[in-house]
Amino acid sequence: MTLSSQEQAKELVRAAEDVKAEQIIAFDVIGKSPLTDYVLICQGRSQAHAKGIADHIREELDKKGIHPLSVEGHAEGSWILMDYTDVIVHIFHPETRTYYNLEDLHKNDPVETF
């Protein structure tokens, strides 16, 4: 199944919402980044929750035939990065999210909050 980057972003958000990911936001970086179209940021309540969010996202997207190019940080669970080409997903532990403050990098990009 081929989804547009916007449809893929919506599927990723839905999967994150399914397992109660918190503070989900998606930045539209179409035409601003040569790497991706959307940057999705969310957090879990703990490292175990962050890992569970990543696992669920992967399972749900795998069902649709959409697989990440890479997944980094899963073993630690503080900052998990999932590269779906058109959408980059960052799943944080709250303290790590606050420390790195990726939202500030995208403060001028259109954002959708969920």
Secondary structure, 3 states (H helix, E strand, C coil): CCCCHHHHHHHHHHHHHHCCCEEEEEEECCCCCCCCCEEEEEECCCHHHHHHHHHHHHHHHHHCCCCCCEEECCCCCCEEEEECCCEEEEEECHHHHHHHCHHHHCCCCCEEEC
